[in-house]
């Protein structure tokens, strides 16, 4: 058994990567920009982590009234990206849509690096990550959505890694089995992440079935945005016919998903506001007046959808840029989700706690939170870059 | 086994904040953690002179409700929040990972981070202090000059709190959430 495992590992097709390989890339503006971002971002990560280790949660702007901040939003951003890439990767190697096999390896590898980036960020948000690892096993809270989410994501990562190895080995049958298992576990984990908010009966704006389902929908949308971005970089915006066909197909799926999302969000806000339920209607109205909500709507929904509908999904280069806009919008979507949940003070008769009755809980991330979050993105891109050098991420014909 | 609860004759509260001071002293709450573990909510006088609404000037002492169906306990991923033997909602700092989910889930804003242990803390009904020493009152109850608080065993029909809850009308906070709080406001 051990010998078989050893053989399984040693036969993984990995290219040797030197530092020189990592530093060699086509010298153009976009590549320099990404390289500079990665270097600066990694430096920010180091500074942010050192600040956190020195000051703990005091380095963050989270408070008793707003205990979850930017880093929770960024964690969600990464795990949503991971689940989305897993769904996109599964189109080809699990569901057998031949057109999408082109991106399977890249998407599955992307799902691994994004979730690792998410774990990195959350490790500095959770106050006691080592205690978490121990007591998650020793004393599991089975009624906790966070426990299920974390545990399932751990299993999901393992399945994704094994699936990726089988894809590298071109063993499509085993990749399919592990891919299907990983996909199902990933969907379960992700909807559990939605339920972390949906189960909060203290927060009427989040409570209910909306988030567990919405998370899966937005994961798929995020996966397609990232698929466009990574294919755009892979082919330097000069796509061959095979890739164009796949991207057109993805764009059409995206148009459908974005339409459904707009429909969902519209009805969520209408039902929140209609009837004037306290703590729900007023929060929804407040959300409608916030700039970050409209950033989410315009960048992640309107711009990509309009471009797809106007061009029939065939303006691939424009859609790469629309997907970049979409990812910025998705970031705001996650930030809004976390912040809006905590907007309304629970108050509990503490009417003069702050001298004046608080109407809304205010929060703006600290420099440390921002540095670790940006560092997480830089870490993600750096790992992906190493992956492109170490593995053959193109489809084998 | 006792099942502890507290009745608050809140209309007797004079907002002297002796309960907050006694709680801090007894349970070693850090300076600066004001209105974190126990507090008096103040309804300010509304209106303009001479049409002042005197009835709006109310004081609502409050703290952790020690719910029978505590959302904070349900959401804890490591069971760091648990029910004590006498029904108190407790936090085991050894197990707390500071994910802050309980702080978000508590409808009563009753949880805070203890800066010494960097874990979540809250009112314990003085379980580790006074009850541990064999006393039968909490610090906030013991110090209250107008006897707002009545702490006792809800399962003992002879206890003062049981007698009060049988004979006085009362309400619980956010009862619609189904958390079954064990803090009762006497009207």
Interface residues (C-beta under 8 A of the other chain):
Chain A: X56 X57 X62 X64 X65 X67 X68 X126 X127 X128 X129 X131 X132 X135 X136 X139 X140 X141 X143 X144 X145 X146 X147 X150 X196 X199 X200 X201 X202 X203 X341 X342 X345 X346 X347 X348 X349 X350 X351 X352 X353
Chain B: X35 X36 X39 X41 X42 X43 X44 X60 X62 X71 X74 X75 X76 X77 X78 X79 X80 X94 X95 X96 X97 X98 X99 X100 X101 X103 X104 X105 X106 X107 X108 X109 X110 X111 X112 X113 X118 X119 X173 X177 X178
